[in-house]
Amino acid sequence: MASVNKVILMGNCGRDPEVRYLPSGSAVATVTLATSTRRKDKATGEMVEETQWHRLNFFDRLAEICGEYVKKGSQIYVEGRLRYGKYTDKDGVERQTTDITVSEMQLLGSRQGAGGQEGGSSTSNYSKPAPRPAAAAGAAPAAAKPAAKPAGSGFDDMDDDIPF
């Protein structure tokens, strides 16, 4: 029987990523992410905002990208899986943790806070790189071939008036 362990979150980073490197050379980044929901309090009738904090773990190239582009306050979209753990704190009390191991990330919002060009909005999608097919590896880049305009595409003769 198949099973699924998938988490999708979109929120704001609570601090700058903490990037460190394992002895093997692999990068690991940790970020806290805040997600908020609003609801109406039944007793007072006022809107109440509830914030949940999530600990995200990024690995390898995704961790390096996170360390370079994600900052405190950045809005990001992530997909990953839940991972539960236990540890004993300094007082001898056993604690439980819930982490999200991220497999995909999208940077949301403007580039202003991400160190890029100012103005406009951007979304950048980062995930583990997909393997390249062997046939496409030897193909010439698309920029080297002249783009042929399809004849009779119908776009040139369209009116400027849009009916909706």
N, C-alpha and C positions, 0 to 999 in steps of 0.2 A: 504494500500500500504506500502511495506517495504521501509526502508531507510538505508543508510550506512554512518557512520562517522568514517573513518579510516585513520590514518596517518602512514606512514612508513618512518623512517629516519635513516641514517647512517652517523656519523660524529665524530668530536672530541670535547670533553668536554672543555669548556672555563675556568672553575674553579672547585675547589673541591666542592662536594655536600654540601649543607646546610641542615642538618638534624635537625628537631625539633619534639617535641611530643605534641599532643593535650591533653587537660585535660582528655579525655577518655583513654589515653595511646597509641593511634594509632600514628605511626611514619609517618612523611611527609618529603620528601626530594625534594629539588629544584636544578636543574642543568641547565646550559646553554649549548647548543649544536651548533656547527658551521658546516654548510654544504657548500661546495664550488662547483661552476661550472666554467668551462672554455669555453670561446668563442672567436672568432676572431672579433676584432673591424673592422667594415667596412671602417672607415675613415683612420686608420693608418695601418691596416693589421696585427697588433700585437695581440698576445694572451692576453686576459684580464681575470683575475680570479675574480669572484664575490662571496662574502661570505654572507650567510644568517644566522642570529642567531635565535635560537628557545629556548623558556623556557619550560622545562620539569618538570612535577610534578609526583612524585612517592608516593605511599601510602602503609601503613602496612608493611608486610614482605619485599616487593620489595624495599621500602624506606630504610630499614635497610641494605639490601644487597648492595644497591647503595652506602650508606654511608660507608660501609666497603671496597668495592672493586673498586669503581670508583674514579679516581683522575683526576686532571687537565691534559689534554692532552690525556686521555684514549679514545680509539676509541670504540664506542658502536653502536649497532643496536637496535632500539626501534620500537615498534608498540603501537599505542594508538589512542586517539580520540581528536578532537579539542574542545576547550572550550573558548568561548568569554566572556569578562567581561568589565565593565566600572568602573571608579573611578574618583574622583575629586582631583586634586593635591593641594598643599599648596597655590598656587596662584589662586585657584578657577577655573582652566581650566579642563574641562572634558576630560579624556583620555580613550582610548580603549586598551584592552589587548587581546592577543591571546596566550593561553597556550595549551600544549599537556599533557593530562592525560595518563600516560604510563601504559599499561597492560602487556607488555612483553619486556624483555631486553636481549640482548646477548652481552657479553663482547668479543671484538675482539682484535687480536694482541697478543703480547707476555705477559707472566705472570710477566715479569720483573717489569713493572711499577705498577702492581696490588698487590705487596707484596707477591707473591707466589714464586715458585721455579724459578730459572733463566733458560733461554734458552728455545728453542722451541716456538711453538705458541699454543694458546688455544682459544677455543670458548666455552663459558659457557652460557647456556640458562636458564633464570630465568623468571618465569611467576607466575601468581596466581596458587596456588596448586589446582590440580583437585581432586574432591572427590573420595575416594577409594571405589570400589565396595564391598558390604558386603561379597560376597563369597570369595574374595581374601584376606580379612582381617585376616581370620583364617588359611590361607594356610601357609605351611612351607616355609621358605626362600629358594631361588634357590641354595644358597651355601651349604645347608645342604644335598641336593640330589646329588649323584654322576652323573657326566655327562657321558652319554653313547655315544660312537662314532658310528655313523650310518655306517652299513656295506655297502660296495660297493658305497661309496659316489662319487668315481671317481677322487677325488683330489690327492690321493696318486700315481696314475699311470700317472699323467700329465707330459709332458716333461717340461724341464726348458726353452726351446726355445719358446718365445712368438712371434707369427706371425705378430705383429704390433708394 
